[in-house]
Amino acid sequence: MASSILRRFIPRKTTWMYGQRMMSSTIDVSVDEQTGIALMKMKRKPVNSLNLEFLQDIRNTIVTLEQNKKCKGLILTSDVPKIFSAGIDILEMYQPNEERLHNFWRALQDMWLQLYMTPLATIAAINGHSPAGGCLISISCDYRIMAPNYTIGLNETLLGIVAPFWFKDAMCNTVGYRETEIALALGKLYSTDEALQKGLVDEVVTSEQIMEAAQRKMLEYVKIPNMARAMSKQLMRQETADKLCSTQDSDVQNFVNFCLQDKVQQSLGFYLEQLKKRKSK
Ligand SMILES: CCCCCCCC/C=C\C/C=C/C(=O)SCCNC(=O)CCNC(=O)[C@H](O)C(C)(C)COP(=O)(O)OP(=O)(O)OC[C@H]1O[C@@H](n2cnc3c(N)ncnc32)[C@H](O)[C@@H]1OP(=O)(O)O
């Protein structure tokens, strides 16, 4: 189902499969072949920030699961306490090597296209904070369940950067134009309750109940005839994905040019300093 464009790049082979278990240093995956449900736990300590290799691992895992005829649904969650994903690894953008910066952005695009358009049913079990790139992963799933007392949102402007158009499109498709406009301008991080109220997440349950709730909802999804469910997702999402597919190269170049600006580097350096200071308080 994912268009051939999405399969142009062969992902790195860093995920190992042992029967129904797949492992890499940053991801733990198990597949229940009875139910057809896979569980992917992100475990890149300390905060599941998305660097080049982690992005390739996530995409690689989705591709492998898509090829498993018994797998119909994927639950994404975190193995790191209190953090779903801290978003992009800021160190990929700060004082970067230019070639790696290109590859990094391409890997982010490819991971997103794979996740957003996968024919697998996807549920994000958001068991921790989920800013920026973490929010992107969440809103790219078909359904979101979040635990209380965490935050989620596209907070890029707080870092002195701007959410790419495809982050914006995915957000607009979830909460609507006006809410996205406000959220992006203010770099808004929603509390779990606000996120539920705005439709950024679909359900709130306690951390203890989140996996059970995700399994329950996933059983609803995988009961639907597979092709019909996957095609209805494609119907809703293809236009948004095509917008990036047709401009991937220029999007990489725009990102690299943007990142290399002195002003952007200063903002990122300042933000990293604040993160460290906050920790020492
Ligand atoms: C013409 C137009 C062109 C378009 C150009 C588009 C450009 C757009 C580019 C990019 C889009 C960006 C997307 C992103 O995802 S940016 C990342 C946003 N993420 C954040 O702001 C989160 C920051 N982190 C936090 O708020 C917190 O760390 C936390 C709430 C996630 C967890 O808090 P806590 O448990 O208290 O942990 P610490 O803060 O102590 O963190 C531990 C450790 O990890 C480091 N760290 C945290 N987040 C990141 C990160 N995203 N990247 C790298 N490192 C991170 C933190 O600094 C600590 O490090 P240590 O002191 O060395 O231990």
The ligand as an SDF file (V2000), in Angstrom:
LIG
                    3D

 63 65  0  0  0  0  0  0  0  0999 V2000
   12.2350   28.0850    5.2580 C   0  0  0  0  0  0  0  0  0  0  0  0
   11.6810   27.1110    6.2160 C   0  0  0  0  0  0  0  0  0  0  0  0
   12.6400   26.0290    6.4950 C   0  0  0  0  0  0  0  0  0  0  0  0
   12.0780   25.0380    7.4390 C   0  0  0  0  0  0  0  0  0  0  0  0
   13.1000   24.6240    8.4270 C   0  0  0  0  0  0  0  0  0  0  0  0
   12.5420   23.6940    9.4140 C   0  0  0  0  0  0  0  0  0  0  0  0
   13.4210   23.6120   10.6140 C   0  0  0  0  0  0  0  0  0  0  0  0
   12.7510   22.8040   11.6670 C   0  0  0  0  0  0  0  0  0  0  0  0
   13.6600   21.9370   12.3210 C   0  0  0  0  0  0  0  0  0  0  0  0
   13.3260   21.0310   13.2090 C   0  0  0  0  0  0  0  0  0  0  0  0
   12.0200   20.7340   13.7930 C   0  0  0  0  0  0  0  0  0  0  0  0
   12.2620   20.3550   15.2140 C   0  0  0  0  0  0  0  0  0  0  0  0
   11.6670   19.3860   15.8310 C   0  0  0  0  0  0  0  0  0  0  0  0
   12.0630   18.9710   17.2080 C   0  0  0  0  0  0  0  0  0  0  0  0
   11.6750   17.9180   17.6390 O   0  0  0  0  0  0  0  0  0  0  0  0
   13.1010   19.9700   18.1270 S   0  0  0  0  0  0  0  0  0  0  0  0
   13.2320   19.2340   19.7380 C   0  0  0  0  0  0  0  0  0  0  0  0
   12.1830   19.7560   20.6420 C   0  0  0  0  0  0  0  0  0  0  0  0
   12.2550   19.1070   21.9140 N   0  0  0  0  0  0  0  0  0  0  0  0
   12.2170   19.7630   23.0610 C   0  0  0  0  0  0  0  0  0  0  0  0
   12.0940   20.9580   23.1100 O   0  0  0  0  0  0  0  0  0  0  0  0
   12.3320   18.9250   24.3170 C   0  0  0  0  0  0  0  0  0  0  0  0
   13.4430   19.3790   25.1850 C   0  0  0  0  0  0  0  0  0  0  0  0
   13.5450   18.5320   26.3480 N   0  0  0  0  0  0  0  0  0  0  0  0
   12.7530   18.6690   27.4410 C   0  0  0  0  0  0  0  0  0  0  0  0
   11.8700   19.5020   27.5010 O   0  0  0  0  0  0  0  0  0  0  0  0
   13.0140   17.7380   28.5690 C   0  0  0  0  0  0  0  0  0  0  0  0
   14.2970   17.1740   28.4000 O   0  0  0  0  0  0  0  0  0  0  0  0
   11.9900   16.6110   28.7050 C   0  0  0  0  0  0  0  0  0  0  0  0
   10.6490   17.1790   29.1980 C   0  0  0  0  0  0  0  0  0  0  0  0
   11.8010   15.8470   27.4140 C   0  0  0  0  0  0  0  0  0  0  0  0
   12.5160   15.6030   29.7670 C   0  0  0  0  0  0  0  0  0  0  0  0
   12.8080   16.2910   30.9660 O   0  0  0  0  0  0  0  0  0  0  0  0
   13.7090   15.5940   32.0900 P   0  0  0  0  0  0  0  0  0  0  0  0
   13.2230   14.2260   32.3740 O   0  0  0  0  0  0  0  0  0  0  0  0
   13.7960   16.5460   33.2210 O   0  0  0  0  0  0  0  0  0  0  0  0
   15.1350   15.3790   31.3990 O   0  0  0  0  0  0  0  0  0  0  0  0
   16.2560   16.4800   31.1270 P   0  0  0  0  0  0  0  0  0  0  0  0
   15.6670   17.7420   30.6590 O   0  0  0  0  0  0  0  0  0  0  0  0
   17.1650   16.5280   32.3080 O   0  0  0  0  0  0  0  0  0  0  0  0
   17.0230   15.8150   29.8760 O   0  0  0  0  0  0  0  0  0  0  0  0
   17.9520   14.7470   30.0360 C   0  0  0  0  0  0  0  0  0  0  0  0
   19.0960   14.9700   29.0730 C   0  0  0  0  0  0  0  0  0  0  0  0
   18.5900   14.9170   27.7320 O   0  0  0  0  0  0  0  0  0  0  0  0
   18.9260   16.1400   27.0550 C   0  0  0  0  0  0  0  0  0  0  0  0
   17.8320   16.4250   26.0890 N   0  0  0  0  0  0  0  0  0  0  0  0
   16.5460   16.6040   26.3460 C   0  0  0  0  0  0  0  0  0  0  0  0
   15.8370   16.7950   25.2320 N   0  0  0  0  0  0  0  0  0  0  0  0
   16.7350   16.7050   24.2240 C   0  0  0  0  0  0  0  0  0  0  0  0
   16.6230   16.8100   22.8080 C   0  0  0  0  0  0  0  0  0  0  0  0
   15.4380   17.0170   22.1790 N   0  0  0  0  0  0  0  0  0  0  0  0
   17.7290   16.6940   22.0810 N   0  0  0  0  0  0  0  0  0  0  0  0
   18.9280   16.4720   22.6690 C   0  0  0  0  0  0  0  0  0  0  0  0
   19.1060   16.3560   24.0000 N   0  0  0  0  0  0  0  0  0  0  0  0
   18.0090   16.4760   24.7750 C   0  0  0  0  0  0  0  0  0  0  0  0
   19.0240   17.1590   28.1530 C   0  0  0  0  0  0  0  0  0  0  0  0
   19.7660   18.2720   27.7310 O   0  0  0  0  0  0  0  0  0  0  0  0
   19.7290   16.3510   29.2170 C   0  0  0  0  0  0  0  0  0  0  0  0
   21.0900   16.2330   28.8240 O   0  0  0  0  0  0  0  0  0  0  0  0
   22.2650   16.1530   29.9030 P   0  0  0  0  0  0  0  0  0  0  0  0
   22.1930   17.4400   30.6980 O   0  0  0  0  0  0  0  0  0  0  0  0
   23.5020   16.0410   29.1060 O   0  0  0  0  0  0  0  0  0  0  0  0
   21.9710   14.9600   30.7520 O   0  0  0  0  0  0  0  0  0  0  0  0
  1  2  1  0
  2  3  1  0
  3  4  1  0
  4  5  1  0
  5  6  1  0
  6  7  1  0
  7  8  1  0
  8  9  1  0
  9 10  2  0
 10 11  1  0
 11 12  1  0
 12 13  2  0
 13 14  1  0
 14 15  2  0
 14 16  1  0
 16 17  1  0
 17 18  1  0
 18 19  1  0
 19 20  1  0
 20 21  2  0
 20 22  1  0
 22 23  1  0
 23 24  1  0
 24 25  1  0
 25 26  2  0
 25 27  1  0
 27 28  1  0
 27 29  1  0
 29 30  1  0
 29 31  1  0
 29 32  1  0
 32 33  1  0
 33 34  1  0
 34 35  2  0
 34 36  1  0
 34 37  1  0
 37 38  1  0
 38 39  2  0
 38 40  1  0
 38 41  1  0
 41 42  1  0
 42 43  1  0
 43 44  1  0
 43 58  1  0
 44 45  1  0
 45 46  1  0
 45 56  1  0
 46 47  1  0
 46 55  1  0
 47 48  2  0
 48 49  1  0
 49 50  1  0
 49 55  2  0
 50 51  1  0
 50 52  2  0
 52 53  1  0
 53 54  2  0
 54 55  1  0
 56 57  1  0
 56 58  1  0
 58 59  1  0
 59 60  1  0
 60 61  2  0
 60 62  1  0
 60 63  1  0
M  END
$$$$
